[in-house]
């Protein structure tokens, strides 16, 4: 189940051993302790990154932050949470909260995964046609070392080539192509960011004016010519009768 932790855009995916936390590079993230911690006499609470003690808190709530993390972390004595600021790639790795006393007890463990913002994808049209008023388009969506080729129409898209990579727990960006709002949309995303490129279907398959068959045009022209000749003959007959009557009765 995905949880929202800390500040910025990130996801937390639970596992039996630890929780994977995805965070956008440059953002802050808060690592929470999911249980109430009450330190007994001489017990010490620690947040550890690899082999470094980021912060240690004694039973008297005396807090000591490692010098290399000065101004980079905030520790809460109330709930023992740890705020990491301005996360960078080298901050990726395991973060463990432990209590040291008679023996060491692990309270919670996070695996922090820092990701870059995805680049805008490139959407190109390979072919297009209109059959029975349905627009059929083949497109290729490209982004960061992977691509997807899909066959789309006015309602849906289906993948025909390439590799749609990425999964809920993967660090590899995901590419997807779909139809929405009259557009073909190429979506490039990871767990912390997304970017799209779109093309309107109506622009890919514009409606074409339909010309009448050549035979229909000939019949139409013949009707016009016959009607014109008939009208001329009628006018000539009227004039002839009029002139004849004038000479007869003139």
ChimeraX attribute file (.defattr): number of C-alpha atoms within 10 A of each C-alpha:
attribute: neighborCount
match mode: 1-to-1
recipient: residues
	/A:1	7
	/A:2	13
	/A:3	12
	/A:4	13
	/A:5	17
	/A:6	19
	/A:7	15
	/A:8	16
	/A:9	16
	/A:10	23
	/A:11	22
	/A:12	21
	/A:13	17
	/A:14	15
	/A:15	10
	/A:16	5
	/A:17	10
	/A:18	16
	/A:19	20
	/A:20	20
	/A:21	26
	/A:22	24
	/A:23	29
	/A:24	23
	/A:25	18
	/A:26	15
	/A:27	17
	/A:28	20
	/A:29	24
	/A:30	18
	/A:31	23
	/A:32	18
	/A:33	15
	/A:34	11
	/A:35	10
	/A:36	10
	/A:37	13
	/A:38	11
	/A:39	17
	/A:40	12
	/A:41	10
	/A:42	11
	/A:43	17
	/A:44	20
	/A:45	25
	/A:46	23
	/A:47	25
	/A:48	17
	/A:49	18
	/A:50	11
	/A:51	8
	/A:52	12
	/A:53	17
	/A:54	22
	/A:55	22
	/A:56	21
	/A:57	21
	/A:58	19
	/A:59	14
	/A:60	12
	/A:61	13
	/A:62	10
	/A:63	16
	/A:64	15
	/A:65	19
	/A:66	12
	/A:67	10
	/A:68	10
	/A:69	14
	/A:70	12
	/A:71	10
	/A:72	14
	/A:73	19
	/A:74	17
	/A:75	21
	/A:76	12
	/A:77	13
	/A:78	9
	/A:79	14
	/A:80	22
	/A:81	18
	/A:82	22
	/A:83	18
	/A:84	20
	/A:85	17
	/A:86	14
	/A:87	20
	/A:88	17
	/A:89	14
	/A:90	8
	/A:91	15
	/A:92	17
	/A:93	16
	/A:94	18
	/A:95	24
	/A:96	20
	/A:97	24
	/A:98	18
	/A:99	22
	/A:100	15
	/A:101	14
	/A:102	8
	/A:103	7
	/A:104	12
	/A:105	12
	/A:106	12
	/A:107	17
	/A:108	18
	/A:109	20
	/A:110	22
	/A:111	19
	/A:112	21
	/A:113	23
	/A:114	24
	/A:115	23
	/A:116	15
	/A:117	17
	/A:118	19
	/A:119	15
	/A:120	17
	/A:121	21
	/A:122	17
	/A:123	23
	/A:124	16
	/A:125	14
	/A:126	12
	/A:127	11
	/A:128	16
	/A:129	14
	/A:130	15
	/A:131	8
	/A:132	5
	/A:133	12
	/A:134	12
	/A:135	19
	/A:136	20
	/A:137	21
	/A:138	19
	/A:139	24
	/A:140	20
	/A:141	25
	/A:142	21
	/A:143	20
	/A:144	15
	/A:145	7
	/A:146	15
	/A:147	20
	/A:148	21
	/A:149	24
	/A:150	21
	/A:151	20
	/A:152	22
	/A:153	21
	/A:154	19
	/A:155	16
	/A:156	13
	/A:157	21
	/A:158	14
	/A:159	18
	/A:160	14
	/A:161	12
	/A:162	14
	/A:163	14
	/A:164	17
	/A:165	15
	/A:166	16
	/A:167	12
	/A:168	12
	/A:169	15
	/A:170	11
	/A:171	15
	/A:172	17
	/A:173	24
	/A:174	23
	/A:175	24
	/A:176	23
	/A:177	27
	/A:178	19
	/A:179	19
	/A:180	14
	/A:181	10
	/A:182	13
	/A:183	19
	/A:184	25
	/A:185	20
	/A:186	27
	/A:187	22
	/A:188	24
	/A:189	22
	/A:190	23
	/A:191	28
	/A:192	19
	/A:193	17
	/A:194	17
	/A:195	14
	/A:196	19
	/A:197	17
	/A:198	19
	/A:199	17
	/A:200	14
	/A:201	22
	/A:202	12
	/A:203	9
	/A:204	18
	/A:205	19
	/A:206	12
	/A:207	11
	/A:208	8
	/A:209	6
	/A:210	6
	/A:211	7
	/A:212	8
	/A:213	8
	/A:214	8
	/A:215	8
	/A:216	9
	/A:217	11
	/A:218	10
	/A:219	11
	/A:220	10
	/A:221	11
	/A:222	11
	/A:223	10
	/A:224	11
	/A:225	12
	/A:226	11
	/A:227	11
	/A:228	12
	/A:229	11
	/A:230	12
	/A:231	12
	/A:232	11
	/A:233	11
	/A:234	12
	/A:235	11
	/A:236	12
	/A:237	11
	/A:238	10
	/A:239	11
	/A:240	11
	/A:241	10
	/A:242	11
	/A:243	11
	/A:244	11
	/A:245	10
	/A:246	9
	/A:247	8
	/A:248	7
	/A:249	6
	/A:250	7
